Amino acid sequence: MDDVKVLLSRLEGPVNLGFIARAMANTNFSKLSYSGDVEKDHEEALKYAVHAQNILQNSTHV
């Protein structure tokens, strides 16, 4: 699944970003790009990205 990239448009909150990263980790996806006002190192995003902090750290914020 290395060739699949998840793209989120106009993400609304850090909790959503964290949950999506967590779901991606649980389903073997790792490439994430997103737009919106949320920073990938936001405390809430990291809190909800259980075992998926690496996906957030490697994500692309456009």
N, CA, C and O atoms as a Maestro MAE file, in Angstrom:
{
 s_m_m2io_version
 :::
 2.0.0
}

f_m_ct {
 s_m_title
 :::
 protein
 m_atom[248] {
  # First column is atom index #
  i_m_mmod_type
  r_m_x_coord
  r_m_y_coord
  r_m_z_coord
  i_m_residue_number
  s_m_chain_name
  s_m_pdb_residue_name
  s_m_pdb_atom_name
  i_m_atomic_number
  :::
  1 25 0.813 -1.195 0.000 1 A "MET " " N  " 7
  2 3 0.000 0.000 0.000 1 A "MET " " CA " 6
  3 2 0.856 1.257 0.000 1 A "MET " " C  " 6
  4 15 0.367 2.346 0.303 1 A "MET " " O  " 8
  5 25 2.117 1.111 -0.335 2 A "ASP " " N  " 7
  6 3 3.013 2.259 -0.360 2 A "ASP " " CA " 6
  7 2 2.682 3.253 -1.454 2 A "ASP " " C  " 6
  8 15 3.108 4.406 -1.387 2 A "ASP " " O  " 8
  9 25 1.935 2.833 -2.458 3 A "ASP " " N  " 7
  10 3 1.631 3.728 -3.561 3 A "ASP " " CA " 6
  11 2 0.341 4.524 -3.340 3 A "ASP " " C  " 6
  12 15 -0.020 5.346 -4.182 3 A "ASP " " O  " 8
  13 25 -0.350 4.299 -2.236 4 A "VAL " " N  " 7
  14 3 -1.597 5.008 -1.931 4 A "VAL " " CA " 6
  15 2 -1.296 6.171 -1.001 4 A "VAL " " C  " 6
  16 15 -0.610 6.016 0.009 4 A "VAL " " O  " 8
  17 25 -1.823 7.348 -1.360 5 A "LYS " " N  " 7
  18 3 -1.653 8.536 -0.529 5 A "LYS " " CA " 6
  19 2 -3.032 9.056 -0.140 5 A "LYS " " C  " 6
  20 15 -3.893 9.242 -1.000 5 A "LYS " " O  " 8
  21 25 -3.242 9.291 1.149 6 A "VAL " " N  " 7
  22 3 -4.506 9.833 1.640 6 A "VAL " " CA " 6
  23 2 -4.405 11.356 1.584 6 A "VAL " " C  " 6
  24 15 -3.447 11.937 2.094 6 A "VAL " " O  " 8
  25 25 -5.386 11.993 0.970 7 A "LEU " " N  " 7
  26 3 -5.410 13.448 0.846 7 A "LEU " " CA " 6
  27 2 -6.679 13.974 1.495 7 A "LEU " " C  " 6
  28 15 -7.786 13.601 1.105 7 A "LEU " " O  " 8
  29 25 -6.515 14.841 2.488 8 A "LEU " " N  " 7
  30 3 -7.641 15.453 3.196 8 A "LEU " " CA " 6
  31 2 -7.724 16.916 2.800 8 A "LEU " " C  " 6
  32 15 -6.720 17.628 2.810 8 A "LEU " " O  " 8
  33 25 -8.904 17.354 2.457 9 A "SER " " N  " 7
  34 3 -9.099 18.737 2.030 9 A "SER " " CA " 6
  35 2 -9.794 19.540 3.114 9 A "SER " " C  " 6
  36 15 -10.855 19.153 3.602 9 A "SER " " O  " 8
  37 25 -9.196 20.650 3.485 10 A "ARG " " N  " 7
  38 3 -9.743 21.592 4.477 10 A "ARG " " CA " 6
  39 2 -10.102 20.912 5.797 10 A "ARG " " C  " 6
  40 15 -11.223 21.038 6.290 10 A "ARG " " O  " 8
  41 25 -9.158 20.212 6.342 11 A "LEU " " N  " 7
  42 3 -9.335 19.550 7.631 11 A "LEU " " CA " 6
  43 2 -9.722 20.580 8.682 11 A "LEU " " C  " 6
  44 15 -9.147 21.668 8.726 11 A "LEU " " O  " 8
  45 25 -10.693 20.248 9.527 12 A "GLU " " N  " 7
  46 3 -11.258 21.240 10.444 12 A "GLU " " CA " 6
  47 2 -10.679 21.242 11.845 12 A "GLU " " C  " 6
  48 15 -10.799 22.257 12.531 12 A "GLU " " O  " 8
  49 25 -10.062 20.174 12.310 13 A "GLY " " N  " 7
  50 3 -9.595 20.191 13.683 13 A "GLY " " CA " 6
  51 2 -8.505 19.177 13.958 13 A "GLY " " C  " 6
  52 15 -8.364 18.194 13.230 13 A "GLY " " O  " 8
  53 25 -7.727 19.413 15.015 14 A "PRO " " N  " 7
  54 3 -6.622 18.519 15.339 14 A "PRO " " CA " 6
  55 2 -7.068 17.124 15.777 14 A "PRO " " C  " 6
  56 15 -6.362 16.145 15.536 14 A "PRO " " O  " 8
  57 25 -8.230 17.028 16.415 15 A "VAL " " N  " 7
  58 3 -8.727 15.706 16.820 15 A "VAL " " CA " 6
  59 2 -9.002 14.863 15.578 15 A "VAL " " C  " 6
  60 15 -8.665 13.679 15.541 15 A "VAL " " O  " 8
  61 25 -9.612 15.471 14.563 16 A "ASN " " N  " 7
  62 3 -9.873 14.754 13.310 16 A "ASN " " CA " 6
  63 2 -8.567 14.265 12.684 16 A "ASN " " C  " 6
  64 15 -8.486 13.127 12.222 16 A "ASN " " O  " 8
  65 25 -7.563 15.111 12.670 17 A "LEU " " N  " 7
  66 3 -6.270 14.731 12.098 17 A "LEU " " CA " 6
  67 2 -5.678 13.544 12.856 17 A "LEU " " C  " 6
  68 15 -5.179 12.599 12.245 17 A "LEU " " O  " 8
  69 25 -5.733 13.596 14.161 18 A "GLY " " N  " 7
  70 3 -5.211 12.495 14.971 18 A "GLY " " CA " 6
  71 2 -5.947 11.188 14.738 18 A "GLY " " C  " 6
  72 15 -5.326 10.136 14.589 18 A "GLY " " O  " 8
  73 25 -7.271 11.256 14.708 19 A "PHE " " N  " 7
  74 3 -8.071 10.044 14.472 19 A "PHE " " CA " 6
  75 2 -7.807 9.460 13.085 19 A "PHE " " C  " 6
  76 15 -7.740 8.240 12.929 19 A "PHE " " O  " 8
  77 25 -7.659 10.310 12.093 20 A "ILE " " N  " 7
  78 3 -7.407 9.818 10.733 20 A "ILE " " CA " 6
  79 2 -6.044 9.139 10.670 20 A "ILE " " C  " 6
  80 15 -5.909 8.076 10.064 20 A "ILE " " O  " 8
  81 25 -5.037 9.741 11.286 21 A "ALA " " N  " 7
  82 3 -3.711 9.123 11.318 21 A "ALA " " CA " 6
  83 2 -3.780 7.759 12.012 21 A "ALA " " C  " 6
  84 15 -3.150 6.797 11.572 21 A "ALA " " O  " 8
  85 25 -4.539 7.690 13.082 22 A "ARG " " N  " 7
  86 3 -4.706 6.427 13.817 22 A "ARG " " CA " 6
  87 2 -5.386 5.376 12.939 22 A "ARG " " C  " 6
  88 15 -4.950 4.226 12.900 22 A "ARG " " O  " 8
  89 25 -6.439 5.761 12.243 23 A "ALA " " N  " 7
  90 3 -7.133 4.827 11.349 23 A "ALA " " CA " 6
  91 2 -6.212 4.368 10.224 23 A "ALA " " C  " 6
  92 15 -6.239 3.204 9.825 23 A "ALA " " O  " 8
  93 25 -5.403 5.285 9.720 24 A "MET " " N  " 7
  94 3 -4.453 4.924 8.668 24 A "MET " " CA " 6
  95 2 -3.455 3.892 9.178 24 A "MET " " C  " 6
  96 15 -3.160 2.918 8.485 24 A "MET " " O  " 8
  97 25 -2.937 4.096 10.380 25 A "ALA " " N  " 7
  98 3 -1.973 3.147 10.950 25 A "ALA " " CA " 6
  99 2 -2.614 1.773 11.129 25 A "ALA " " C  " 6
  100 15 -1.969 0.748 10.906 25 A "ALA " " O  " 8
  101 25 -3.869 1.755 11.528 26 A "ASN " " N  " 7
  102 3 -4.570 0.489 11.750 26 A "ASN " " CA " 6
  103 2 -4.879 -0.252 10.458 26 A "ASN " " C  " 6
  104 15 -5.148 -1.453 10.484 26 A "ASN " " O  " 8
  105 25 -4.843 0.446 9.330 27 A "THR " " N  " 7
  106 3 -5.166 -0.181 8.042 27 A "THR " " CA " 6
  107 2 -3.974 -0.209 7.091 27 A "THR " " C  " 6
  108 15 -4.134 -0.442 5.893 27 A "THR " " O  " 8
  109 25 -2.780 0.030 7.629 28 A "ASN " " N  " 7
  110 3 -1.527 -0.081 6.869 28 A "ASN " " CA " 6
  111 2 -1.299 1.010 5.826 28 A "ASN " " C  " 6
  112 15 -0.573 0.784 4.858 28 A "ASN " " O  " 8
  113 25 -1.890 2.166 5.996 29 A "PHE " " N  " 7
  114 3 -1.595 3.306 5.132 29 A "PHE " " CA " 6
  115 2 -0.650 4.231 5.882 29 A "PHE " " C  " 6
  116 15 -0.728 4.329 7.106 29 A "PHE " " O  " 8
  117 25 0.240 4.910 5.171 30 A "SER " " N  " 7
  118 3 1.205 5.741 5.876 30 A "SER " " CA " 6
  119 2 1.445 7.112 5.243 30 A "SER " " C  " 6
  120 15 2.046 7.977 5.880 30 A "SER " " O  " 8
  121 25 0.999 7.329 4.024 31 A "LYS " " N  " 7
  122 3 1.252 8.608 3.346 31 A "LYS " " CA " 6
  123 2 0.031 9.510 3.453 31 A "LYS " " C  " 6
  124 15 -1.048 9.184 2.957 31 A "LYS " " O  " 8
  125 25 0.221 10.653 4.114 32 A "LEU " " N  " 7
  126 3 -0.879 11.579 4.377 32 A "LEU " " CA " 6
  127 2 -0.510 12.984 3.957 32 A "LEU " " C  " 6
  128 15 0.563 13.482 4.296 32 A "LEU " " O  " 8
  129 25 -1.407 13.625 3.214 33 A "SER " " N  " 7
  130 3 -1.318 15.048 2.901 33 A "SER " " CA " 6
  131 2 -2.640 15.677 3.267 33 A "SER " " C  " 6
  132 15 -3.692 15.052 3.130 33 A "SER " " O  " 8
  133 25 -2.593 16.926 3.737 34 A "TYR " " N  " 7
  134 3 -3.835 17.584 4.122 34 A "TYR " " CA " 6
  135 2 -3.717 19.090 4.003 34 A "TYR " " C  " 6
  136 15 -2.622 19.652 4.028 34 A "TYR " " O  " 8
  137 25 -4.868 19.731 3.872 35 A "SER " " N  " 7
  138 3 -4.929 21.192 3.881 35 A "SER " " CA " 6
  139 2 -5.843 21.618 5.022 35 A "SER " " C  " 6
  140 15 -6.648 20.831 5.520 35 A "SER " " O  " 8
  141 25 -5.705 22.858 5.418 36 A "GLY " " N  " 7
  142 3 -6.495 23.391 6.522 36 A "GLY " " CA " 6
  143 2 -5.595 24.111 7.503 36 A "GLY " " C  " 6
  144 15 -4.395 24.259 7.271 36 A "GLY " " O  " 8
  145 25 -6.180 24.554 8.592 37 A "ASP " " N  " 7
  146 3 -5.455 25.378 9.557 37 A "ASP " " CA " 6
  147 2 -4.812 24.593 10.693 37 A "ASP " " C  " 6
  148 15 -4.332 25.199 11.651 37 A "ASP " " O  " 8
  149 25 -4.786 23.291 10.618 38 A "VAL " " N  " 7
  150 3 -4.265 22.454 11.705 38 A "VAL " " CA " 6
  151 2 -2.794 22.135 11.453 38 A "VAL " " C  " 6
  152 15 -2.410 21.746 10.350 38 A "VAL " " O  " 8
  153 25 -1.987 22.303 12.482 39 A "GLU " " N  " 7
  154 3 -0.573 21.929 12.392 39 A "GLU " " CA " 6
  155 2 -0.406 20.475 12.822 39 A "GLU " " C  " 6
  156 15 -1.077 20.017 13.746 39 A "GLU " " O  " 8
  157 25 0.481 19.757 12.156 40 A "LYS " " N  " 7
  158 3 0.639 18.330 12.438 40 A "LYS " " CA " 6
  159 2 1.243 18.040 13.809 40 A "LYS " " C  " 6
  160 15 1.130 16.918 14.303 40 A "LYS " " O  " 8
  161 25 1.870 19.014 14.420 41 A "ASP " " N  " 7
  162 3 2.425 18.799 15.755 41 A "ASP " " CA " 6
  163 2 1.530 19.372 16.860 41 A "ASP " " C  " 6
  164 15 1.978 19.569 17.990 41 A "ASP " " O  " 8
  165 25 0.279 19.635 16.529 42 A "HIS " " N  " 7
  166 3 -0.685 20.139 17.509 42 A "HIS " " CA " 6
  167 2 -0.864 19.097 18.615 42 A "HIS " " C  " 6
  168 15 -0.962 17.903 18.334 42 A "HIS " " O  " 8
  169 25 -0.906 19.543 19.861 43 A "GLU " " N  " 7
  170 3 -1.001 18.643 21.013 43 A "GLU " " CA " 6
  171 2 -2.181 17.675 20.912 43 A "GLU " " C  " 6
  172 15 -2.031 16.487 21.200 43 A "GLU " " O  " 8
  173 25 -3.347 18.170 20.507 44 A "GLU " " N  " 7
  174 3 -4.536 17.311 20.406 44 A "GLU " " CA " 6
  175 2 -4.387 16.279 19.284 44 A "GLU " " C  " 6
  176 15 -4.800 15.130 19.445 44 A "GLU " " O  " 8
  177 25 -3.807 16.674 18.160 45 A "ALA " " N  " 7
  178 3 -3.598 15.722 17.063 45 A "ALA " " CA " 6
  179 2 -2.700 14.586 17.520 45 A "ALA " " C  " 6
  180 15 -2.988 13.417 17.259 45 A "ALA " " O  " 8
  181 25 -1.623 14.924 18.196 46 A "LEU " " N  " 7
  182 3 -0.703 13.895 18.681 46 A "LEU " " CA " 6
  183 2 -1.358 13.006 19.734 46 A "LEU " " C  " 6
  184 15 -1.092 11.805 19.788 46 A "LEU " " O  " 8
  185 25 -2.205 13.586 20.560 47 A "LYS " " N  " 7
  186 3 -2.891 12.824 21.605 47 A "LYS " " CA " 6
  187 2 -3.812 11.752 21.014 47 A "LYS " " C  " 6
  188 15 -3.880 10.635 21.527 47 A "LYS " " O  " 8
  189 25 -4.511 12.093 19.944 48 A "TYR " " N  " 7
  190 3 -5.474 11.162 19.353 48 A "TYR " " CA " 6
  191 2 -4.868 10.248 18.294 48 A "TYR " " C  " 6
  192 15 -5.530 9.321 17.826 48 A "TYR " " O  " 8
  193 25 -3.642 10.492 17.921 49 A "ALA " " N  " 7
  194 3 -2.962 9.643 16.934 49 A "ALA " " CA " 6
  195 2 -2.214 8.520 17.644 49 A "ALA " " C  " 6
  196 15 -1.001 8.381 17.488 49 A "ALA " " O  " 8
  197 25 -2.926 7.736 18.408 50 A "VAL " " N  " 7
  198 3 -2.314 6.660 19.190 50 A "VAL " " CA " 6
  199 2 -1.548 5.719 18.260 50 A "VAL " " C  " 6
  200 15 -2.121 5.165 17.322 50 A "VAL " " O  " 8
  201 25 -0.262 5.543 18.521 51 A "HIS " " N  " 7
  202 3 0.626 4.688 17.726 51 A "HIS " " CA " 6
  203 2 0.734 5.139 16.270 51 A "HIS " " C  " 6
  204 15 1.116 4.343 15.413 51 A "HIS " " O  " 8
  205 25 0.409 6.394 15.973 52 A "ALA " " N  " 7
  206 3 0.481 6.883 14.596 52 A "ALA " " CA " 6
  207 2 1.182 8.236 14.508 52 A "ALA " " C  " 6
  208 15 1.021 8.953 13.520 52 A "ALA " " O  " 8
  209 25 1.950 8.588 15.522 53 A "GLN " " N  " 7
  210 3 2.644 9.866 15.505 53 A "GLN " " CA " 6
  211 2 3.605 9.971 14.324 53 A "GLN " " C  " 6
  212 15 3.819 11.064 13.800 53 A "GLN " " O  " 8
  213 25 4.186 8.846 13.899 54 A "ASN " " N  " 7
  214 3 5.085 8.864 12.749 54 A "ASN " " CA " 6
  215 2 4.358 9.272 11.474 54 A "ASN " " C  " 6
  216 15 4.950 9.927 10.616 54 A "ASN " " O  " 8
  217 25 3.097 8.904 11.333 55 A "ILE " " N  " 7
  218 3 2.321 9.319 10.162 55 A "ILE " " CA " 6
  219 2 2.129 10.828 10.186 55 A "ILE " " C  " 6
  220 15 2.248 11.484 9.151 55 A "ILE " " O  " 8
  221 25 1.835 11.381 11.346 56 A "LEU " " N  " 7
  222 3 1.694 12.836 11.459 56 A "LEU " " CA " 6
  223 2 3.010 13.539 11.166 56 A "LEU " " C  " 6
  224 15 3.033 14.516 10.418 56 A "LEU " " O  " 8
  225 25 4.092 13.062 11.735 57 A "GLN " " N  " 7
  226 3 5.390 13.699 11.543 57 A "GLN " " CA " 6
  227 2 5.824 13.685 10.085 57 A "GLN " " C  " 6
  228 15 6.500 14.608 9.630 57 A "GLN " " O  " 8
  229 25 5.444 12.655 9.354 58 A "ASN " " N  " 7
  230 3 5.824 12.533 7.948 58 A "ASN " " CA " 6
  231 2 4.782 13.073 6.983 58 A "ASN " " C  " 6
  232 15 4.970 13.014 5.768 58 A "ASN " " O  " 8
  233 25 3.690 13.595 7.510 59 A "SER " " N  " 7
  234 3 2.619 14.107 6.647 59 A "SER " " CA " 6
  235 2 3.026 15.422 5.992 59 A "SER " " C  " 6
  236 15 3.949 16.105 6.436 59 A "SER " " O  " 8
  237 25 2.312 15.749 4.927 60 A "THR " " N  " 7
  238 3 2.561 16.994 4.194 60 A "THR " " CA " 6
  239 2 1.370 17.915 4.394 60 A "THR " " C  " 6
  240 15 0.236 17.560 4.074 60 A "THR " " O  " 8
  241 25 1.637 19.092 4.922 61 A "HIS " " N  " 7
  242 3 0.589 20.112 5.126 61 A "HIS " " CA " 6
  243 2 0.699 21.110 3.981 61 A "HIS " " C  " 6
  244 15 1.677 21.850 3.876 61 A "HIS " " O  " 8
  245 25 -0.310 21.118 3.135 62 A "VAL " " N  " 7
  246 3 -0.283 22.006 1.953 62 A "VAL " " CA " 6
  247 2 -1.230 23.169 2.091 62 A "VAL " " C  " 6
  248 15 -1.324 24.001 1.188 62 A "VAL " " O  " 8
  :::
 }
 m_bond[247] {
  # First column is bond index #
  i_m_from
  i_m_to
  i_m_order
  :::
  1 1 2 1
  2 2 3 1
  3 3 4 2
  4 3 5 1
  5 5 6 1
  6 6 7 1
  7 7 8 2
  8 7 9 1
  9 9 10 1
  10 10 11 1
  11 11 12 2
  12 11 13 1
  13 13 14 1
  14 14 15 1
  15 15 16 2
  16 15 17 1
  17 17 18 1
  18 18 19 1
  19 19 20 2
  20 19 21 1
  21 21 22 1
  22 22 23 1
  23 23 24 2
  24 23 25 1
  25 25 26 1
  26 26 27 1
  27 27 28 2
  28 27 29 1
  29 29 30 1
  30 30 31 1
  31 31 32 2
  32 31 33 1
  33 33 34 1
  34 34 35 1
  35 35 36 2
  36 35 37 1
  37 37 38 1
  38 38 39 1
  39 39 40 2
  40 39 41 1
  41 41 42 1
  42 42 43 1
  43 43 44 2
  44 43 45 1
  45 45 46 1
  46 46 47 1
  47 47 48 2
  48 47 49 1
  49 49 50 1
  50 50 51 1
  51 51 52 2
  52 51 53 1
  53 53 54 1
  54 54 55 1
  55 55 56 2
  56 55 57 1
  57 57 58 1
  58 58 59 1
  59 59 60 2
  60 59 61 1
  61 61 62 1
  62 62 63 1
  63 63 64 2
  64 63 65 1
  65 65 66 1
  66 66 67 1
  67 67 68 2
  68 67 69 1
  69 69 70 1
  70 70 71 1
  71 71 72 2
  72 71 73 1
  73 73 74 1
  74 74 75 1
  75 75 76 2
  76 75 77 1
  77 77 78 1
  78 78 79 1
  79 79 80 2
  80 79 81 1
  81 81 82 1
  82 82 83 1
  83 83 84 2
  84 83 85 1
  85 85 86 1
  86 86 87 1
  87 87 88 2
  88 87 89 1
  89 89 90 1
  90 90 91 1
  91 91 92 2
  92 91 93 1
  93 93 94 1
  94 94 95 1
  95 95 96 2
  96 95 97 1
  97 97 98 1
  98 98 99 1
  99 99 100 2
  100 99 101 1
  101 101 102 1
  102 102 103 1
  103 103 104 2
  104 103 105 1
  105 105 106 1
  106 106 107 1
  107 107 108 2
  108 107 109 1
  109 109 110 1
  110 110 111 1
  111 111 112 2
  112 111 113 1
  113 113 114 1
  114 114 115 1
  115 115 116 2
  116 115 117 1
  117 117 118 1
  118 118 119 1
  119 119 120 2
  120 119 121 1
  121 121 122 1
  122 122 123 1
  123 123 124 2
  124 123 125 1
  125 125 126 1
  126 126 127 1
  127 127 128 2
  128 127 129 1
  129 129 130 1
  130 130 131 1
  131 131 132 2
  132 131 133 1
  133 133 134 1
  134 134 135 1
  135 135 136 2
  136 135 137 1
  137 137 138 1
  138 138 139 1
  139 139 140 2
  140 139 141 1
  141 141 142 1
  142 142 143 1
  143 143 144 2
  144 143 145 1
  145 145 146 1
  146 146 147 1
  147 147 148 2
  148 147 149 1
  149 149 150 1
  150 150 151 1
  151 151 152 2
  152 151 153 1
  153 153 154 1
  154 154 155 1
  155 155 156 2
  156 155 157 1
  157 157 158 1
  158 158 159 1
  159 159 160 2
  160 159 161 1
  161 161 162 1
  162 162 163 1
  163 163 164 2
  164 163 165 1
  165 165 166 1
  166 166 167 1
  167 167 168 2
  168 167 169 1
  169 169 170 1
  170 170 171 1
  171 171 172 2
  172 171 173 1
  173 173 174 1
  174 174 175 1
  175 175 176 2
  176 175 177 1
  177 177 178 1
  178 178 179 1
  179 179 180 2
  180 179 181 1
  181 181 182 1
  182 182 183 1
  183 183 184 2
  184 183 185 1
  185 185 186 1
  186 186 187 1
  187 187 188 2
  188 187 189 1
  189 189 190 1
  190 190 191 1
  191 191 192 2
  192 191 193 1
  193 193 194 1
  194 194 195 1
  195 195 196 2
  196 195 197 1
  197 197 198 1
  198 198 199 1
  199 199 200 2
  200 199 201 1
  201 201 202 1
  202 202 203 1
  203 203 204 2
  204 203 205 1
  205 205 206 1
  206 206 207 1
  207 207 208 2
  208 207 209 1
  209 209 210 1
  210 210 211 1
  211 211 212 2
  212 211 213 1
  213 213 214 1
  214 214 215 1
  215 215 216 2
  216 215 217 1
  217 217 218 1
  218 218 219 1
  219 219 220 2
  220 219 221 1
  221 221 222 1
  222 222 223 1
  223 223 224 2
  224 223 225 1
  225 225 226 1
  226 226 227 1
  227 227 228 2
  228 227 229 1
  229 229 230 1
  230 230 231 1
  231 231 232 2
  232 231 233 1
  233 233 234 1
  234 234 235 1
  235 235 236 2
  236 235 237 1
  237 237 238 1
  238 238 239 1
  239 239 240 2
  240 239 241 1
  241 241 242 1
  242 242 243 1
  243 243 244 2
  244 243 245 1
  245 245 246 1
  246 246 247 1
  247 247 248 2
  :::
 }
}
